[in-house]
């Protein structure tokens, strides 16, 4: 699992979004479950803007603490692996559903950018330099802008059945793929075409890699050879890395 993880984080996802703002806020009313009561929609949070007691800041959103699903709103479940906090059962994709102000739209998923630089540790292979609930991302579309620098990103939790939304870019749950990482959705990640939009392929750097990247073959899509691009042009910046169709 460690080698697969490095193939994704350090090759496909070298770099991360820099100075990308979040999307417009999109708060909606949500009826509570047995123990959750009623909520007024997601509340943005950050290190400078902490949550109220009884809640925790998870992916830029204040999340209610819980012991069981009954403590959460009907649309949420109790994510025990994320520290016992309520998380959505089903995730929307962006920009169709705007991200709140503390998040950015990272290839179809609302994620939270941090200021922490990241990359593989030469002393601890498999360590991307990010906490268990974050991932080192890069060369990604963030708010429709291609960005490169390596930073840690907090990503949305997988559903209770380890599902993730497909949307226009695809995504896959990290569960079982990234060692000790928490179960979160990896933007544009895939283990097969079932994780990708209709007509997209799951391309890999090596046949042995389990984790790949969704690619439509259109300009901007990831690629390893020109044959994977509609234009037959795959520009690869460095050996051993994914390129982009031109």
C-alpha positions in Angstrom: 0.0 0.0 0.0 2.9 2.4 0.8 4.3 2.2 -2.8 0.9 2.8 -4.3 0.4 5.7 -1.9 3.7 7.3 -3.0 2.9 6.7 -6.7 -0.2 8.8 -6.2 0.9 11.5 -3.7 4.4 12.1 -4.9 4.0 11.7 -8.7 0.4 12.3 -9.6 -0.2 14.9 -6.8 3.2 16.7 -6.7 2.3 20.1 -5.5 -0.9 21.7 -4.3 -3.1 24.7 -4.7 -1.6 28.0 -3.6 -3.6 31.0 -2.4 -6.8 29.6 -3.8 -9.9 31.1 -2.3 -13.0 29.1 -1.4 -16.2 29.1 -3.4 -19.3 31.1 -2.6 -21.2 30.1 0.4 -24.1 27.8 -0.1 -25.9 27.2 3.2 -29.1 25.2 3.3 -31.4 24.2 6.1 -31.1 20.6 7.3 -33.6 18.7 9.4 -31.9 16.9 12.3 -32.0 13.2 13.2 -33.0 11.6 16.5 -30.2 13.3 18.5 -29.0 16.1 16.1 -31.9 18.5 16.2 -32.1 21.2 13.5 -29.1 22.8 12.0 -28.8 26.0 9.9 -26.3 24.7 7.4 -22.5 24.3 7.4 -20.5 26.7 9.5 -17.1 27.7 8.2 -14.1 27.4 10.5 -10.3 27.7 10.6 -7.4 28.0 13.0 -8.2 31.7 13.3 -11.9 31.1 13.5 -12.5 28.0 15.8 -15.8 26.2 16.3 -18.0 26.4 19.4 -17.5 23.9 22.2 -18.9 20.5 21.3 -17.9 20.8 17.7 -14.7 20.3 15.8 -13.3 21.9 12.7 -13.1 19.2 10.0 -12.3 20.2 6.4 -13.1 23.8 7.1 -16.6 23.0 8.5 -17.7 22.8 12.2 -18.7 19.2 12.8 -20.8 18.1 15.8 -19.2 15.5 18.1 -21.0 12.1 18.3 -21.0 8.7 19.7 -23.5 7.1 17.3 -25.5 8.1 14.2 -28.4 9.1 16.4 -26.3 12.1 17.6 -26.2 13.5 14.1 -28.6 15.1 11.6 -30.6 12.7 9.4 -28.3 13.5 6.5 -25.2 12.8 8.5 -23.5 9.8 10.1 -21.1 9.4 13.0 -17.6 9.1 11.5 -15.7 7.2 14.2 -12.5 7.0 12.2 -12.3 10.8 12.0 -12.5 11.3 15.7 -16.3 10.8 16.3 -17.7 13.7 14.4 -20.9 13.9 12.2 -20.1 13.9 8.5 -22.4 13.9 5.4 -23.7 10.6 4.2 -23.5 11.7 0.6 -21.2 14.5 -0.8 -22.2 17.0 -3.4 -19.7 18.0 -6.1 -18.5 21.5 -6.9 -18.8 23.9 -8.5 -22.5 22.7 -9.1 -22.9 23.0 -5.3 -20.7 25.9 -4.2 -18.1 25.4 -1.4 -18.3 27.4 1.7 -15.8 30.3 2.3 -13.3 28.2 4.1 -12.9 25.7 1.3 -11.8 25.6 -2.4 -13.2 23.4 -5.2 -10.4 20.9 -5.9 -11.2 19.0 -9.0 -14.9 18.6 -8.1 -14.5 18.2 -4.3 -14.7 20.9 -1.6 -11.4 20.7 0.3 -9.5 22.9 2.7 -6.1 24.3 1.8 -3.5 24.6 4.5 -0.3 26.5 4.6 1.8 23.4 5.3 4.3 22.5 2.6 4.6 18.7 2.0 6.5 16.0 0.2 8.0 12.6 0.7 10.3 12.3 3.7 13.7 10.8 2.8 13.9 9.4 6.3 10.5 7.9 6.4 9.3 6.7 2.9 5.5 6.7 2.7 5.2 9.9 4.8 3.9 12.8 2.7 4.4 15.3 5.5 0.7 15.7 6.2 -1.5 14.6 9.1 -3.6 11.5 8.8 -6.7 13.5 7.8 -4.9 15.4 5.1 -3.1 14.6 1.8 -0.3 16.2 -0.2 -2.0 17.4 -3.4 -0.7 19.2 -6.5 -0.9 19.8 -10.2 -4.6 20.1 -9.6 -7.4 22.3 -10.8 -8.4 24.5 -7.8 -11.2 26.9 -8.4 -10.7 26.2 -12.2 -7.0 27.3 -12.0 -4.1 24.9 -12.5 -1.7 25.1 -9.5 1.5 23.4 -8.7 3.0 24.0 -5.1 3.0 21.2 -2.6 0.7 21.7 0.3 -1.4 19.6 2.6 -5.2 19.5 2.0 -7.9 18.4 4.3 -10.4 16.4 2.1 -14.0 15.5 2.6 -14.8 12.2 4.5 -16.0 9.2 2.5 -19.6 8.1 3.0 -20.4 5.5 5.6 -20.0 2.8 3.0 -16.7 4.3 1.9 -18.3 5.8 -1.2 -17.3 9.1 -2.9 -19.0 11.2 -5.6 -18.0 10.9 -9.2 -19.1 14.3 -10.6 -17.2 15.6 -13.6 -13.7 14.6 -12.3 -14.2 11.3 -10.4 -13.0 10.4 -6.9 -12.3 7.4 -4.8 -12.1 6.7 -1.0 -8.6 6.4 0.5 -9.7 3.5 2.6 -7.3 0.6 2.1 -5.2 2.6 -0.4 -3.1 5.0 1.7 -1.8 3.2 4.7 -2.8 4.8 7.9 -4.6 7.8 6.4 -8.2 8.5 7.4 -10.9 7.6 5.0 -11.4 10.6 2.8 -12.2 11.2 -0.9 -9.3 11.6 -3.2 -10.2 14.1 -6.0 -10.0 12.5 -9.5 -8.6 9.3 -8.0 -9.7 5.9 -9.2 -9.1 2.2 -9.0 -11.3 1.5 -12.0 -13.6 3.3 -14.4 -16.4 2.9 -11.9 -14.8 5.8 -10.0 -14.7 8.0 -13.1 -17.2 10.0 -15.2 -18.9 8.1 -18.1 -16.4 7.7 -20.9 -13.3 8.5 -18.8 -10.5 6.0 -18.3 -8.5 5.2 -15.1 -4.9 5.8 -16.2 -1.9 4.5 -14.2 1.8 5.2 -14.2 2.5 1.5 -13.9 0.5 -1.7 -14.4 1.1 -2.7 -10.8 -0.3 0.6 -9.4 -3.7 0.1 -7.8 -4.5 3.8 -7.5 -4.8 5.8 -10.8 -6.3 9.0 -12.1 -9.5 9.6 -14.0 -8.8 11.0 -17.5 -11.2 11.9 -20.3 -8.4 12.4 -22.8 -9.4 16.0 -23.3 -6.9 18.9 -23.0 -5.9 19.2 -19.3 -6.6 15.5 -18.5 -3.8 13.4 -17.0 -1.9 11.1 -19.3 1.1 8.9 -19.6 1.3 8.6 -23.4 -0.1 10.5 -26.3 -2.4 7.6 -27.0 -4.4 8.5 -23.9 -5.2 12.0 -25.3 -7.7 13.1 -27.9 -5.1 15.3 -29.4 -2.4 12.6 -29.2 -0.2 15.0 -27.3 0.8 14.3 -23.7 3.2 16.7 -22.2 5.2 15.2 -19.3 7.3 17.6 -17.3 9.5 15.0 -15.6 10.1 11.2 -16.0 7.9 9.1 -13.8 5.2 11.7 -13.5 1.8 12.0 -15.0 1.6 14.5 -17.9 -1.3 16.6 -19.1 -3.1 16.3 -22.5 -2.5 19.3 -24.7 
